[in-house]
Amino acid sequence: MARMHSRRKGKAGSLKPENKTKPSWLRYSEKEIEMLVLKLSKEGLKPSQIGLRLRDSYGIPDVESLTGKRITEILKEKG
């Protein structure tokens, strides 16, 4: 699809900044985050809903950057 104010086509270039370190204000460890993911999954939430709940209620910004695994990978590993 063409860009609105130019005569060219282009690819959207928005990317999340890459964070190498864990935020200092975060009080959850990797194990605790995985346990929360499993607990929320048992409540019947889908992976996208789990991510929203972790962000909004628990203050966990991004599971993948903190644990190295995506929510679906954690669920597949732990069952």
Number of C-alpha atoms within 10 A of each C-alpha: 7 10 11 8 6 8 8 9 10 10 8 7 5 6 6 5 6 7 10 8 8 12 11 6 7 12 11 14 12 12 10 11 19 19 14 17 22 18 13 18 16 10 9 10 15 13 16 10 13 21 19 15 17 18 14 11 8 14 14 18 15 16 20 12 14 20 16 12 13 15 22 12 12 19 15 8 7 9 7
